[in-house]
Amino acid sequence: MRRPRFPIGEKDIDDLVVREGERLLRWEELFSSPAPVEIEIGSGKGRFLLTEAARRPERNFLGIERRVSHLRVCAERAVRRGLRNLRLLRANAVEILWARIPPASVAAFHVYYPDPWWKARHKKRRIFTPDFIADLARALMTGGELRMATDVEEYFEQIVRLAGESGLLDAAQPTAEEFGTPDEPLTSYQAKYLRLGRPIYAALFRSNGTPSPPTPAPRERMRLLKERRRAERGAMAEG
Ligand SMILES: C[S@@+](CC[C@H](N)C(=O)[O-])C[C@H]1O[C@@H](n2cnc3c(N)ncnc32)[C@H](O)[C@@H]1O
């Protein structure tokens, strides 16, 4: 049965979308009831968030998505469904993680089908880097989870390697159904990939409580990366 449509006021959407800012987020200001917080990074149009927020009212969910059009689709659906435990933030998640998430305050992160950036020269744009993992681990409570899935085997192996090398996250064994099924896919991209018959690679990690090393600010990271590349090119040209 289709849900009846009703006009959604800007105010409804505004209440759901977290304001831009620089200070640390305060979960008790964002959510109407105290509950463990789960964050999805790159939440797209929100299939995962909308399902989980309805299924688990005892948790609070935050979606961080940088495309405003996607964020709006998710926000409108959340308002129509009357979800009170869901908030959205339009931003670059790398910057938010570094600057605005209180340490040891997040119960779980979800990163599903992160952009793979296929071309060799674009791979540096991938969201998973040693610094990103350190930032995720810093934000997680001890025992808090990182759940991820991708259809790109090589990217999956890179993420597993980076998590292992960090010493901050321990791999855990999820059950297959925890990462969606053809009847109940976790996210829109997963639905598409399952239809196309692509394999899905998924992993679950838990924070082991080791303190994360300090990480450079995201803009500084890009500068360091460019410098390193320039130095590498110089060394190749010389030798
Ligand atoms: C391939 S889509 C996957 C969407 C969704 N997770 C799914 O599985 O259906 C990747 C999403 O991540 C978002 N994204 C990529 N980099 C991001 C970043 N640094 N911060 C926030 N969102 C980001 C993109 O805008 C896009 O919506």
The ligand as a Gaussian input file, in Angstrom:
#p B3LYP/6-31G(d) Opt

LIG

0 1
 C       28.591000       4.577000      -4.011000
 S       27.510000       5.583000      -3.037000
 C       26.857000       4.440000      -1.835000
 C       25.614000       4.968000      -1.146000
 C       25.023000       4.036000      -0.075000
 N       25.974000       3.809000       1.012000
 C       24.603000       2.729000      -0.696000
 O       25.277000       1.716000      -0.430000
 O       23.597000       2.707000      -1.398000
 C       28.679000       6.500000      -2.070000
 C       28.038000       7.650000      -1.324000
 O       28.984000       8.229000      -0.454000
 C       28.912000       9.645000      -0.547000
 N       30.232000      10.142000      -0.174000
 C       31.406000       9.900000      -0.798000
 N       32.430000      10.479000      -0.155000
 C       31.899000      11.108000       0.914000
 C       32.437000      11.905000       1.960000
 N       33.757000      12.141000       2.023000
 N       31.593000      12.395000       2.884000
 C       30.267000      12.162000       2.824000
 N       29.691000      11.423000       1.856000
 C       30.494000      10.905000       0.918000
 C       28.525000       9.897000      -1.994000
 O       27.938000      11.174000      -2.178000
 C       27.536000       8.761000      -2.245000
 O       26.220000       9.102000      -1.876000

